[in-house]
Amino acid sequence: MGKGFFVTGTDTEIGKTRCSLALIACLQQAGYRVVAMKPVASGCQQTAAGRYNEDALLLQREADVSLDYSQVNPYPFTLPIAPHIAATMEGVEIQPTVIKTAFDSIAALADRVVVEGVGGWAVPINGQQTMADVAVLLDLPIVLVVGVRLGCLNHALLTADAILRTGLPLVGWIANGIEPCQLLQEKENIQTLCERLPAPLLGVIPHLAEPAPEKIAAFLDREQCVTAAKGDIKRSLEFRHDG
């Protein structure tokens, strides 16, 4: 089992990047050298210097080691669509072994690696495989980002079940506020997931307009995150709400 996290989510656009940045900051504060990657990204910008994804650039910037962009994001695609469709339109086939090679090259440079998946857990990457296959190949503990909104209970429980069926450990989950208005009965929804998800709650991150990684990291339980990054699980059935 690798040391670090594979960060997946209940959907696309539910805050995987900011949660990944928070996890990076949390591990750095605990004294670890951390690198990160977003192996597949859609919606990249074409520049004179090449094609870049904003989220991948953020992960590259926060790493403790200087990395080539191609190591952080081996598969950048222009159109903001499902990655396997974007790849087909560009005449490319996403190969998990290429991602594994990039992962190995950066993992050797640090104590922990944070890998952000694209879309949700089962999003296709080619004609046969999904991001779940990439996670299995990288053999990292899984952190699930739950976008707190109506429907998140079903999405979170289904995703957790799919993760566990691969044999990978779900070592934690993050409740991420993705909408300015708080979900009705938000505390009760989070408590329900604490009782039903087979992994500890690593933190509850509120909706933030201009979130800096270190500010977001303050909402995470550092001890739990460090433990989770080792692949260990200490489940809590109680949501502690101080607000």
Secondary structure as UniProt FT lines:
FT   STRAND          4..9
FT   HELIX           16..29
FT   TURN            30..31
FT   STRAND          34..37
FT   STRAND          40..41
FT   STRAND          45..47
FT   TURN            48..49
FT   STRAND          50..52
FT   HELIX           54..62
FT   HELIX           69..72
FT   STRAND          75..76
FT   HELIX           83..89
FT   TURN            90..91
FT   HELIX           96..107
FT   TURN            108..109
FT   STRAND          112..116
FT   TURN            121..122
FT   HELIX           131..138
FT   STRAND          142..148
FT   TURN            150..151
FT   HELIX           152..165
FT   TURN            166..167
FT   STRAND          170..177
FT   TURN            184..185
FT   HELIX           186..196
FT   STRAND          201..205
FT   HELIX           213..217
FT   TURN            218..219
FT   HELIX           222..229
FT   TURN            230..231
//
